[in-house]
Each structure stands twice: as structure tokens, then as C-alpha cells.
Amino acid sequence: MASPGKKAFPLRIDPALWAELQRLAANDLRSVNAEIEFLLREALARRGIKVQPPARGADDAGDGGDPP
């Protein structure tokens, strides 16, 4: 299930590419989804487009932020 505030969509991807994404994600201690987001932001930055990453823990319930 998608995190609140994030757009979910199906992605068809070549199995060899998926395997490389899994390897990269594991090396960076990220999920494959987070790795794909990272790589997309990196590609956009190379084109001069800056997209702010979400605040850490913004999608997590009980993230240790302000009490209710």
C-alpha cells in the first residue's frame, strides 16, 4: 500500500533492471521504491530540475514528532 501523500502506480520493468535496482537498494540500505525515487531525483537534478525530498518521517505514523 502506498504511503499517504504519495502517488502509487504500476510499473512494468525488465527483470534484469529490477535485479540491479534491488542490488543498488541493498547497498544503499534503501527499499527498491526509495532507490527508484532517489535515482529519479538524481536524473532530474542533472537536467537542472530540483524536487524537494519529503521530510524524513513525514509519511510515518508515530515518527517521534510532536505529540498529539
PQR file of N, CA, C, O and H, with PARSE charges and radii, in Angstrom:
ATOM      1  N   MET A   1       0.839  -1.176   0.000 -0.4000 1.5000
ATOM      2  CA  MET A   1       0.000   0.000   0.000 -0.0000 2.0000
ATOM      3  C   MET A   1       0.885   1.242   0.000  0.5500 1.7000
ATOM      4  O   MET A   1       1.929   1.272   0.651 -0.5500 1.4000
ATOM      5  N   ALA A   2       0.461   2.254  -0.730 -0.4000 1.5000
ATOM      6  CA  ALA A   2       1.244   3.487  -0.827 -0.0000 2.0000
ATOM      7  C   ALA A   2       1.162   4.281   0.469  0.5500 1.7000
ATOM      8  O   ALA A   2       0.168   4.219   1.193 -0.5500 1.4000
ATOM      9  H   ALA A   2      -0.387   2.229  -1.260  0.4000 1.0000
ATOM     10  N   SER A   3       2.208   5.015   0.742 -0.4000 1.5000
ATOM     11  CA  SER A   3       2.230   5.901   1.895 -0.0000 2.0000
ATOM     12  C   SER A   3       1.285   7.070   1.641  0.5500 1.7000
ATOM     13  O   SER A   3       1.098   7.468   0.491 -0.5500 1.4000
ATOM     14  H   SER A   3       3.016   5.065   0.154  0.4000 1.0000
ATOM     15  N   PRO A   4       0.692   7.621   2.685 -0.5600 1.5000
ATOM     16  CA  PRO A   4      -0.166   8.794   2.494  0.2800 2.0000
ATOM     17  C   PRO A   4       0.630   9.932   1.836  0.5500 1.7000
ATOM     18  O   PRO A   4       1.787  10.173   2.180 -0.5500 1.4000
ATOM     19  N   GLY A   5       0.000  10.611   0.904 -0.4000 1.5000
ATOM     20  CA  GLY A   5       0.665  11.724   0.234 -0.0000 2.0000
ATOM     21  C   GLY A   5       1.551  11.319  -0.921  0.5500 1.7000
ATOM     22  O   GLY A   5       2.196  12.173  -1.529 -0.5500 1.4000
ATOM     23  H   GLY A   5      -0.940  10.415   0.625  0.4000 1.0000
ATOM     24  N   LYS A   6       1.599  10.048  -1.237 -0.4000 1.5000
ATOM     25  CA  LYS A   6       2.416   9.592  -2.361 -0.0000 2.0000
ATOM     26  C   LYS A   6       1.522   8.981  -3.420  0.5500 1.7000
ATOM     27  O   LYS A   6       0.518   8.342  -3.103 -0.5500 1.4000
ATOM     28  H   LYS A   6       1.074   9.354  -0.743  0.4000 1.0000
ATOM     29  N   LYS A   7       1.880   9.174  -4.661 -0.4000 1.5000
ATOM     30  CA  LYS A   7       1.153   8.633  -5.792 -0.0000 2.0000
ATOM     31  C   LYS A   7       1.627   7.203  -6.054  0.5500 1.7000
ATOM     32  O   LYS A   7       2.825   6.953  -6.187 -0.5500 1.4000
ATOM     33  H   LYS A   7       2.695   9.692  -4.919  0.4000 1.0000
ATOM     34  N   ALA A   8       0.686   6.279  -6.126 -0.4000 1.5000
ATOM     35  CA  ALA A   8       1.010   4.889  -6.438 -0.0000 2.0000
ATOM     36  C   ALA A   8       0.658   4.620  -7.900  0.5500 1.7000
ATOM     37  O   ALA A   8      -0.359   5.097  -8.402 -0.5500 1.4000
ATOM     38  H   ALA A   8      -0.287   6.483  -6.018  0.4000 1.0000
ATOM     39  N   PHE A   9       1.509   3.850  -8.574 -0.4000 1.5000
ATOM     40  CA  PHE A   9       1.207   3.447  -9.941 -0.0000 2.0000
ATOM     41  C   PHE A   9       1.947   2.161 -10.256  0.5500 1.7000
ATOM     42  O   PHE A   9       3.028   1.917  -9.720 -0.5500 1.4000
ATOM     43  H   PHE A   9       2.336   3.462  -8.167  0.4000 1.0000
ATOM     44  N   PRO A  10       1.369   1.330 -11.128 -0.5600 1.5000
ATOM     45  CA  PRO A  10       2.048   0.090 -11.511  0.2800 2.0000
ATOM     46  C   PRO A  10       3.214   0.400 -12.452  0.5500 1.7000
ATOM     47  O   PRO A  10       3.153   1.336 -13.250 -0.5500 1.4000
ATOM     48  N   LEU A  11       4.255  -0.388 -12.347 -0.4000 1.5000
ATOM     49  CA  LEU A  11       5.432  -0.184 -13.186 -0.0000 2.0000
ATOM     50  C   LEU A  11       5.857  -1.529 -13.767  0.5500 1.7000
ATOM     51  O   LEU A  11       6.134  -2.480 -13.037 -0.5500 1.4000
ATOM     52  H   LEU A  11       4.304  -1.148 -11.699  0.4000 1.0000
ATOM     53  N   ARG A  12       5.902  -1.586 -15.079 -0.4000 1.5000
ATOM     54  CA  ARG A  12       6.415  -2.783 -15.739 -0.0000 2.0000
ATOM     55  C   ARG A  12       7.900  -2.549 -15.966  0.5500 1.7000
ATOM     56  O   ARG A  12       8.296  -1.534 -16.540 -0.5500 1.4000
ATOM     57  H   ARG A  12       5.678  -0.813 -15.673  0.4000 1.0000
ATOM     58  N   ILE A  13       8.722  -3.495 -15.512 -0.4000 1.5000
ATOM     59  CA  ILE A  13      10.165  -3.279 -15.573 -0.0000 2.0000
ATOM     60  C   ILE A  13      10.866  -4.586 -15.939  0.5500 1.7000
ATOM     61  O   ILE A  13      10.455  -5.665 -15.512 -0.5500 1.4000
ATOM     62  H   ILE A  13       8.400  -4.319 -15.047  0.4000 1.0000
ATOM     63  N   ASP A  14      11.911  -4.475 -16.721 -0.4000 1.5000
ATOM     64  CA  ASP A  14      12.692  -5.631 -17.137 -0.0000 2.0000
ATOM     65  C   ASP A  14      13.289  -6.315 -15.906  0.5500 1.7000
ATOM     66  O   ASP A  14      13.811  -5.637 -15.022 -0.5500 1.4000
ATOM     67  H   ASP A  14      12.245  -3.599 -17.068  0.4000 1.0000
ATOM     68  N   PRO A  15      13.220  -7.642 -15.836 -0.5600 1.5000
ATOM     69  CA  PRO A  15      13.738  -8.359 -14.663  0.2800 2.0000
ATOM     70  C   PRO A  15      15.220  -8.081 -14.380  0.5500 1.7000
ATOM     71  O   PRO A  15      15.619  -8.024 -13.217 -0.5500 1.4000
ATOM     72  N   ALA A  16      16.023  -7.912 -15.402 -0.4000 1.5000
ATOM     73  CA  ALA A  16      17.450  -7.627 -15.188 -0.0000 2.0000
ATOM     74  C   ALA A  16      17.629  -6.249 -14.558  0.5500 1.7000
ATOM     75  O   ALA A  16      18.475  -6.070 -13.682 -0.5500 1.4000
ATOM     76  H   ALA A  16      15.699  -7.958 -16.347  0.4000 1.0000
ATOM     77  N   LEU A  17      16.840  -5.282 -15.000 -0.4000 1.5000
ATOM     78  CA  LEU A  17      16.893  -3.943 -14.419 -0.0000 2.0000
ATOM     79  C   LEU A  17      16.417  -3.985 -12.968  0.5500 1.7000
ATOM     80  O   LEU A  17      17.004  -3.336 -12.102 -0.5500 1.4000
ATOM     81  H   LEU A  17      16.153  -5.428 -15.712  0.4000 1.0000
ATOM     82  N   TRP A  18      15.356  -4.748 -12.702 -0.4000 1.5000
ATOM     83  CA  TRP A  18      14.847  -4.897 -11.331 -0.0000 2.0000
ATOM     84  C   TRP A  18      15.929  -5.482 -10.420  0.5500 1.7000
ATOM     85  O   TRP A  18      16.105  -5.030  -9.289 -0.5500 1.4000
ATOM     86  H   TRP A  18      14.879  -5.275 -13.406  0.4000 1.0000
ATOM     87  N   ALA A  19      16.642  -6.478 -10.914 -0.4000 1.5000
ATOM     88  CA  ALA A  19      17.700  -7.109 -10.113 -0.0000 2.0000
ATOM     89  C   ALA A  19      18.796  -6.092  -9.767  0.5500 1.7000
ATOM     90  O   ALA A  19      19.307  -6.091  -8.647 -0.5500 1.4000
ATOM     91  H   ALA A  19      16.499  -6.845 -11.833  0.4000 1.0000
ATOM     92  N   GLU A  20      19.153  -5.236 -10.714 -0.4000 1.5000
ATOM     93  CA  GLU A  20      20.164  -4.208 -10.445 -0.0000 2.0000
ATOM     94  C   GLU A  20      19.650  -3.182  -9.442  0.5500 1.7000
ATOM     95  O   GLU A  20      20.396  -2.730  -8.574 -0.5500 1.4000
ATOM     96  H   GLU A  20      18.737  -5.237 -11.624  0.4000 1.0000
ATOM     97  N   LEU A  21      18.372  -2.815  -9.564 -0.4000 1.5000
ATOM     98  CA  LEU A  21      17.784  -1.887  -8.598 -0.0000 2.0000
ATOM     99  C   LEU A  21      17.785  -2.487  -7.192  0.5500 1.7000
ATOM    100  O   LEU A  21      18.066  -1.792  -6.216 -0.5500 1.4000
ATOM    101  H   LEU A  21      17.767  -3.182 -10.270  0.4000 1.0000
ATOM    102  N   GLN A  22      17.471  -3.773  -7.096 -0.4000 1.5000
ATOM    103  CA  GLN A  22      17.499  -4.451  -5.792 -0.0000 2.0000
ATOM    104  C   GLN A  22      18.912  -4.439  -5.213  0.5500 1.7000
ATOM    105  O   GLN A  22      19.098  -4.204  -4.020 -0.5500 1.4000
ATOM    106  H   GLN A  22      17.243  -4.337  -7.889  0.4000 1.0000
ATOM    107  N   ARG A  23      19.898  -4.692  -6.059 -0.4000 1.5000
ATOM    108  CA  ARG A  23      21.292  -4.698  -5.607 -0.0000 2.0000
ATOM    109  C   ARG A  23      21.711  -3.309  -5.122  0.5500 1.7000
ATOM    110  O   ARG A  23      22.303  -3.169  -4.051 -0.5500 1.4000
ATOM    111  H   ARG A  23      19.747  -4.883  -7.029  0.4000 1.0000
ATOM    112  N   LEU A  24      21.397  -2.282  -5.924 -0.4000 1.5000
ATOM    113  CA  LEU A  24      21.733  -0.911  -5.528 -0.0000 2.0000
ATOM    114  C   LEU A  24      21.034  -0.528  -4.222  0.5500 1.7000
ATOM    115  O   LEU A  24      21.649   0.046  -3.324 -0.5500 1.4000
ATOM    116  H   LEU A  24      20.917  -2.396  -6.793  0.4000 1.0000
ATOM    117  N   ALA A  25      19.752  -0.851  -4.129 -0.4000 1.5000
ATOM    118  CA  ALA A  25      18.977  -0.516  -2.931 -0.0000 2.0000
ATOM    119  C   ALA A  25      19.574  -1.184  -1.699  0.5500 1.7000
ATOM    120  O   ALA A  25      19.692  -0.554  -0.648 -0.5500 1.4000
ATOM    121  H   ALA A  25      19.253  -1.317  -4.859  0.4000 1.0000
ATOM    122  N   ALA A  26      19.945  -2.430  -1.819 -0.4000 1.5000
ATOM    123  CA  ALA A  26      20.537  -3.149  -0.682 -0.0000 2.0000
ATOM    124  C   ALA A  26      21.866  -2.505  -0.279  0.5500 1.7000
ATOM    125  O   ALA A  26      22.148  -2.360   0.910 -0.5500 1.4000
ATOM    126  H   ALA A  26      19.850  -2.942  -2.674  0.4000 1.0000
ATOM    127  N   ASN A  27      22.675  -2.122  -1.256 -0.4000 1.5000
ATOM    128  CA  ASN A  27      23.956  -1.467  -0.954 -0.0000 2.0000
ATOM    129  C   ASN A  27      23.766  -0.132  -0.246  0.5500 1.7000
ATOM    130  O   ASN A  27      24.581   0.258   0.590 -0.5500 1.4000
ATOM    131  H   ASN A  27      22.446  -2.240  -2.222  0.4000 1.0000
ATOM    132  N   ASP A  28      22.671   0.572  -0.589 -0.4000 1.5000
ATOM    133  CA  ASP A  28      22.394   1.883  -0.009 -0.0000 2.0000
ATOM    134  C   ASP A  28      21.466   1.808   1.202  0.5500 1.7000
ATOM    135  O   ASP A  28      21.067   2.835   1.750 -0.5500 1.4000
ATOM    136  H   ASP A  28      22.009   0.254  -1.268  0.4000 1.0000
ATOM    137  N   LEU A  29      21.127   0.585   1.615 -0.4000 1.5000
ATOM    138  CA  LEU A  29      20.215   0.360   2.751 -0.0000 2.0000
ATOM    139  C   LEU A  29      18.887   1.079   2.553  0.5500 1.7000
ATOM    140  O   LEU A  29      18.369   1.720   3.467 -0.5500 1.4000
ATOM    141  H   LEU A  29      21.452  -0.250   1.170  0.4000 1.0000
ATOM    142  N   ARG A  30      18.339   0.959   1.325 -0.4000 1.5000
ATOM    143  CA  ARG A  30      17.050   1.548   0.989 -0.0000 2.0000
ATOM    144  C   ARG A  30      16.150   0.463   0.420  0.5500 1.7000
ATOM    145  O   ARG A  30      16.615  -0.602   0.014 -0.5500 1.4000
ATOM    146  H   ARG A  30      18.760   0.438   0.583  0.4000 1.0000
ATOM    147  N   SER A  31      14.850   0.752   0.399 -0.4000 1.5000
ATOM    148  CA  SER A  31      13.918  -0.109  -0.323 -0.0000 2.0000
ATOM    149  C   SER A  31      14.108   0.151  -1.821  0.5500 1.7000
ATOM    150  O   SER A  31      14.703   1.156  -2.212 -0.5500 1.4000
ATOM    151  H   SER A  31      14.472   1.617   0.729  0.4000 1.0000
ATOM    152  N   VAL A  32      13.605  -0.751  -2.641 -0.4000 1.5000
ATOM    153  CA  VAL A  32      13.697  -0.538  -4.088 -0.0000 2.0000
ATOM    154  C   VAL A  32      12.910   0.719  -4.461  0.5500 1.7000
ATOM    155  O   VAL A  32      13.350   1.497  -5.306 -0.5500 1.4000
ATOM    156  H   VAL A  32      13.122  -1.566  -2.322  0.4000 1.0000
ATOM    157  N   ASN A  33      11.756   0.920  -3.839 -0.4000 1.5000
ATOM    158  CA  ASN A  33      10.968   2.117  -4.116 -0.0000 2.0000
ATOM    159  C   ASN A  33      11.766   3.383  -3.798  0.5500 1.7000
ATOM    160  O   ASN A  33      11.803   4.311  -4.607 -0.5500 1.4000
ATOM    161  H   ASN A  33      11.398   0.288  -3.152  0.4000 1.0000
ATOM    162  N   ALA A  34      12.396   3.426  -2.639 -0.4000 1.5000
ATOM    163  CA  ALA A  34      13.197   4.591  -2.251 -0.0000 2.0000
ATOM    164  C   ALA A  34      14.376   4.769  -3.194  0.5500 1.7000
ATOM    165  O   ALA A  34      14.755   5.899  -3.501 -0.5500 1.4000
ATOM    166  H   ALA A  34      12.366   2.672  -1.982  0.4000 1.0000
ATOM    167  N   GLU A  35      14.960   3.676  -3.655 -0.4000 1.5000
ATOM    168  CA  GLU A  35      16.086   3.754  -4.597 -0.0000 2.0000
ATOM    169  C   GLU A  35      15.625   4.345  -5.925  0.5500 1.7000
ATOM    170  O   GLU A  35      16.318   5.179  -6.508 -0.5500 1.4000
ATOM    171  H   GLU A  35      14.653   2.757  -3.406  0.4000 1.0000
ATOM    172  N   ILE A  36      14.463   3.919  -6.402 -0.4000 1.5000
ATOM    173  CA  ILE A  36      13.928   4.451  -7.657 -0.0000 2.0000
ATOM    174  C   ILE A  36      13.666   5.944  -7.505  0.5500 1.7000
ATOM    175  O   ILE A  36      14.010   6.720  -8.397 -0.5500 1.4000
ATOM    176  H   ILE A  36      13.900   3.242  -5.929  0.4000 1.0000
ATOM    177  N   GLU A  37      13.060   6.366  -6.385 -0.4000 1.5000
ATOM    178  CA  GLU A  37      12.830   7.793  -6.145 -0.0000 2.0000
ATOM    179  C   GLU A  37      14.151   8.556  -6.125  0.5500 1.7000
ATOM    180  O   GLU A  37      14.255   9.638  -6.703 -0.5500 1.4000
ATOM    181  H   GLU A  37      12.780   5.736  -5.661  0.4000 1.0000
ATOM    182  N   PHE A  38      15.154   7.995  -5.464 -0.4000 1.5000
ATOM    183  CA  PHE A  38      16.476   8.630  -5.402 -0.0000 2.0000
ATOM    184  C   PHE A  38      17.053   8.804  -6.801  0.5500 1.7000
ATOM    185  O   PHE A  38      17.538   9.881  -7.147 -0.5500 1.4000
ATOM    186  H   PHE A  38      15.069   7.116  -4.995  0.4000 1.0000
ATOM    187  N   LEU A  39      17.003   7.752  -7.600 -0.4000 1.5000
ATOM    188  CA  LEU A  39      17.561   7.804  -8.950 -0.0000 2.0000
ATOM    189  C   LEU A  39      16.796   8.778  -9.837  0.5500 1.7000
ATOM    190  O   LEU A  39      17.400   9.465 -10.661 -0.5500 1.4000
ATOM    191  H   LEU A  39      16.609   6.877  -7.319  0.4000 1.0000
ATOM    192  N   LEU A  40      15.481   8.847  -9.682 -0.4000 1.5000
ATOM    193  CA  LEU A  40      14.688   9.804 -10.454 -0.0000 2.0000
ATOM    194  C   LEU A  40      15.051  11.238 -10.068  0.5500 1.7000
ATOM    195  O   LEU A  40      15.199  12.096 -10.938 -0.5500 1.4000
ATOM    196  H   LEU A  40      14.991   8.289  -9.013  0.4000 1.0000
ATOM    197  N   ARG A  41      15.195  11.501  -8.763 -0.4000 1.5000
ATOM    198  CA  ARG A  41      15.580  12.843  -8.319 -0.0000 2.0000
ATOM    199  C   ARG A  41      16.969  13.211  -8.850  0.5500 1.7000
ATOM    200  O   ARG A  41      17.205  14.348  -9.257 -0.5500 1.4000
ATOM    201  H   ARG A  41      15.074  10.804  -8.056  0.4000 1.0000
ATOM    202  N   GLU A  42      17.882  12.238  -8.842 -0.4000 1.5000
ATOM    203  CA  GLU A  42      19.228  12.452  -9.348 -0.0000 2.0000
ATOM    204  C   GLU A  42      19.196  12.785 -10.842  0.5500 1.7000
ATOM    205  O   GLU A  42      19.899  13.690 -11.293 -0.5500 1.4000
ATOM    206  H   GLU A  42      17.690  11.314  -8.511  0.4000 1.0000
ATOM    207  N   ALA A  43      18.381  12.054 -11.607 -0.4000 1.5000
ATOM    208  CA  ALA A  43      18.267  12.302 -13.048 -0.0000 2.0000
ATOM    209  C   ALA A  43      17.662  13.675 -13.316  0.5500 1.7000
ATOM    210  O   ALA A  43      18.105  14.380 -14.224 -0.5500 1.4000
ATOM    211  H   ALA A  43      17.810  11.320 -11.241  0.4000 1.0000
ATOM    212  N   LEU A  44      16.654  14.062 -12.535 -0.4000 1.5000
ATOM    213  CA  LEU A  44      16.054  15.384 -12.698 -0.0000 2.0000
ATOM    214  C   LEU A  44      17.058  16.484 -12.362  0.5500 1.7000
ATOM    215  O   LEU A  44      17.112  17.505 -13.048 -0.5500 1.4000
ATOM    216  H   LEU A  44      16.294  13.490 -11.798  0.4000 1.0000
ATOM    217  N   ALA A  45      17.846  16.284 -11.319 -0.4000 1.5000
ATOM    218  CA  ALA A  45      18.855  17.271 -10.921 -0.0000 2.0000
ATOM    219  C   ALA A  45      19.875  17.476 -12.045  0.5500 1.7000
ATOM    220  O   ALA A  45      20.311  18.601 -12.286 -0.5500 1.4000
ATOM    221  H   ALA A  45      17.802  15.455 -10.762  0.4000 1.0000
ATOM    222  N   ARG A  46      20.257  16.397 -12.732 -0.4000 1.5000
ATOM    223  CA  ARG A  46      21.192  16.520 -13.861 -0.0000 2.0000
ATOM    224  C   ARG A  46      20.605  17.372 -14.975  0.5500 1.7000
ATOM    225  O   ARG A  46      21.343  17.968 -15.760 -0.5500 1.4000
ATOM    226  H   ARG A  46      19.903  15.483 -12.536  0.4000 1.0000
ATOM    227  N   ARG A  47      19.273  17.432 -15.047 -0.4000 1.5000
ATOM    228  CA  ARG A  47      18.596  18.254 -16.057 -0.0000 2.0000
ATOM    229  C   ARG A  47      18.270  19.643 -15.526  0.5500 1.7000
ATOM    230  O   ARG A  47      17.619  20.441 -16.202 -0.5500 1.4000
ATOM    231  H   ARG A  47      18.674  16.948 -14.410  0.4000 1.0000
ATOM    232  N   GLY A  48      18.727  19.925 -14.309 -0.4000 1.5000
ATOM    233  CA  GLY A  48      18.510  21.239 -13.737 -0.0000 2.0000
ATOM    234  C   GLY A  48      17.175  21.411 -13.042  0.5500 1.7000
ATOM    235  O   GLY A  48      16.761  22.536 -12.762 -0.5500 1.4000
ATOM    236  H   GLY A  48      19.255  19.277 -13.760  0.4000 1.0000
ATOM    237  N   ILE A  49      16.493  20.304 -12.758 -0.4000 1.5000
ATOM    238  CA  ILE A  49      15.193  20.346 -12.097 -0.0000 2.0000
ATOM    239  C   ILE A  49      15.371  19.849 -10.676  0.5500 1.7000
ATOM    240  O   ILE A  49      15.792  18.714 -10.455 -0.5500 1.4000
ATOM    241  H   ILE A  49      16.830  19.390 -12.985  0.4000 1.0000
ATOM    242  N   LYS A  50      15.047  20.704  -9.709 -0.4000 1.5000
ATOM    243  CA  LYS A  50      15.199  20.316  -8.311 -0.0000 2.0000
ATOM    244  C   LYS A  50      13.825  20.025  -7.717  0.5500 1.7000
ATOM    245  O   LYS A  50      12.920  20.857  -7.786 -0.5500 1.4000
ATOM    246  H   LYS A  50      14.705  21.626  -9.889  0.4000 1.0000
ATOM    247  N   VAL A  51      13.679  18.843  -7.138 -0.4000 1.5000
ATOM    248  CA  VAL A  51      12.448  18.444  -6.459 -0.0000 2.0000
ATOM    249  C   VAL A  51      12.824  18.173  -5.012  0.5500 1.7000
ATOM    250  O   VAL A  51      13.697  17.353  -4.732 -0.5500 1.4000
ATOM    251  H   VAL A  51      14.414  18.167  -7.082  0.4000 1.0000
ATOM    252  N   GLN A  52      12.158  18.869  -4.091 -0.4000 1.5000
ATOM    253  CA  GLN A  52      12.459  18.685  -2.678 -0.0000 2.0000
ATOM    254  C   GLN A  52      12.037  17.297  -2.225  0.5500 1.7000
ATOM    255  O   GLN A  52      10.914  16.876  -2.503 -0.5500 1.4000
ATOM    256  H   GLN A  52      11.449  19.536  -4.319  0.4000 1.0000
ATOM    257  N   PRO A  53      12.908  16.583  -1.538 -0.5600 1.5000
ATOM    258  CA  PRO A  53      12.501  15.297  -0.966  0.2800 2.0000
ATOM    259  C   PRO A  53      11.546  15.555   0.192  0.5500 1.7000
ATOM    260  O   PRO A  53      11.611  16.608   0.825 -0.5500 1.4000
ATOM    261  N   PRO A  54      10.660  14.604   0.472 -0.5600 1.5000
ATOM    262  CA  PRO A  54       9.763  14.767   1.610  0.2800 2.0000
ATOM    263  C   PRO A  54      10.569  14.791   2.903  0.5500 1.7000
ATOM    264  O   PRO A  54      11.659  14.223   2.978 -0.5500 1.4000
ATOM    265  N   ALA A  55      10.026  15.450   3.913 -0.4000 1.5000
ATOM    266  CA  ALA A  55      10.699  15.489   5.221 -0.0000 2.0000
ATOM    267  C   ALA A  55      10.822  14.068   5.750  0.5500 1.7000
ATOM    268  O   ALA A  55       9.902  13.261   5.611 -0.5500 1.4000
ATOM    269  H   ALA A  55       9.141  15.912   3.852  0.4000 1.0000
ATOM    270  N   ARG A  56      11.956  13.771   6.353 -0.4000 1.5000
ATOM    271  CA  ARG A  56      12.146  12.428   6.912 -0.0000 2.0000
ATOM    272  C   ARG A  56      11.070  12.140   7.931  0.5500 1.7000
ATOM    273  O   ARG A  56      10.809  12.946   8.824 -0.5500 1.4000
ATOM    274  H   ARG A  56      12.703  14.426   6.466  0.4000 1.0000
ATOM    275  N   GLY A  57      10.442  10.977   7.789 -0.4000 1.5000
ATOM    276  CA  GLY A  57       9.426  10.562   8.740 -0.0000 2.0000
ATOM    277  C   GLY A  57       8.067  11.186   8.489  0.5500 1.7000
ATOM    278  O   GLY A  57       7.125  10.924   9.238 -0.5500 1.4000
ATOM    279  H   GLY A  57      10.654  10.322   7.064  0.4000 1.0000
ATOM    280  N   ALA A  58       7.939  12.015   7.441 -0.4000 1.5000
ATOM    281  CA  ALA A  58       6.673  12.687   7.182 -0.0000 2.0000
ATOM    282  C   ALA A  58       5.569  11.693   6.845  0.5500 1.7000
ATOM    283  O   ALA A  58       4.396  11.967   7.098 -0.5500 1.4000
ATOM    284  H   ALA A  58       8.703  12.228   6.832  0.4000 1.0000
ATOM    285  N   ASP A  59       5.926  10.544   6.277 -0.4000 1.5000
ATOM    286  CA  ASP A  59       4.925   9.549   5.898 -0.0000 2.0000
ATOM    287  C   ASP A  59       4.716   8.502   6.967  0.5500 1.7000
ATOM    288  O   ASP A  59       3.846   7.643   6.824 -0.5500 1.4000
ATOM    289  H   ASP A  59       6.879  10.322   6.071  0.4000 1.0000
ATOM    290  N   ASP A  60       5.489   8.551   8.030 -0.4000 1.5000
ATOM    291  CA  ASP A  60       5.428   7.507   9.045 -0.0000 2.0000
ATOM    292  C   ASP A  60       4.523   7.910  10.185  0.5500 1.7000
ATOM    293  O   ASP A  60       4.584   9.037  10.676 -0.5500 1.4000
ATOM    294  H   ASP A  60       6.196   9.249   8.146  0.4000 1.0000
ATOM    295  N   ALA A  61       3.685   6.981  10.599 -0.4000 1.5000
ATOM    296  CA  ALA A  61       2.887   7.222  11.797 -0.0000 2.0000
ATOM    297  C   ALA A  61       3.782   6.966  12.995  0.5500 1.7000
ATOM    298  O   ALA A  61       4.584   6.033  12.978 -0.5500 1.4000
ATOM    299  H   ALA A  61       3.636   6.066  10.200  0.4000 1.0000
ATOM    300  N   GLY A  62       3.658   7.777  14.030 -0.4000 1.5000
ATOM    301  CA  GLY A  62       4.489   7.564  15.220 -0.0000 2.0000
ATOM    302  C   GLY A  62       5.944   7.793  14.946  0.5500 1.7000
ATOM    303  O   GLY A  62       6.787   7.017  15.397 -0.5500 1.4000
ATOM    304  H   GLY A  62       3.006   8.535  14.043  0.4000 1.0000
ATOM    305  N   ASP A  63       6.268   8.849  14.208 -0.4000 1.5000
ATOM    306  CA  ASP A  63       7.653   9.091  13.826 -0.0000 2.0000
ATOM    307  C   ASP A  63       8.473   9.781  14.907  0.5500 1.7000
ATOM    308  O   ASP A  63       9.628  10.140  14.675 -0.5500 1.4000
ATOM    309  H   ASP A  63       5.584   9.479  13.842  0.4000 1.0000
ATOM    310  N   GLY A  64       7.890   9.969  16.080 -0.4000 1.5000
ATOM    311  CA  GLY A  64       8.624  10.599  17.140 -0.0000 2.0000
ATOM    312  C   GLY A  64       8.536  12.106  17.095  0.5500 1.7000
ATOM    313  O   GLY A  64       9.273  12.796  17.799 -0.5500 1.4000
ATOM    314  H   GLY A  64       6.952   9.678  16.268  0.4000 1.0000
ATOM    315  N   GLY A  65       7.629  12.629  16.262 -0.4000 1.5000
ATOM    316  CA  GLY A  65       7.446  14.069  16.149 -0.0000 2.0000
ATOM    317  C   GLY A  65       6.674  14.609  17.330  0.5500 1.7000
ATOM    318  O   GLY A  65       6.665  14.022  18.412 -0.5500 1.4000
ATOM    319  H   GLY A  65       7.030  12.069  15.690  0.4000 1.0000
ATOM    320  N   ASP A  66       6.026  15.738  17.104 -0.4000 1.5000
ATOM    321  CA  ASP A  66       5.266  16.370  18.175 -0.0000 2.0000
ATOM    322  C   ASP A  66       4.152  15.456  18.668  0.5500 1.7000
ATOM    323  O   ASP A  66       3.487  14.804  17.863 -0.5500 1.4000
ATOM    324  H   ASP A  66       6.033  16.214  16.225  0.4000 1.0000
ATOM    325  N   PRO A  67       3.944  15.403  19.971 -0.5600 1.5000
ATOM    326  CA  PRO A  67       2.855  14.576  20.493  0.2800 2.0000
ATOM    327  C   PRO A  67       1.504  15.172  20.113  0.5500 1.7000
ATOM    328  O   PRO A  67       1.405  16.378  19.887 -0.5500 1.4000
ATOM    329  N   PRO A  68       0.466  14.346  20.039 -0.5600 1.5000
ATOM    330  CA  PRO A  68      -0.864  14.843  19.640  0.2800 2.0000
ATOM    331  C   PRO A  68      -1.447  15.772  20.684  0.5500 1.7000
ATOM    332  O   PRO A  68      -2.555  16.279  20.509 -0.5500 1.4000
TER
END
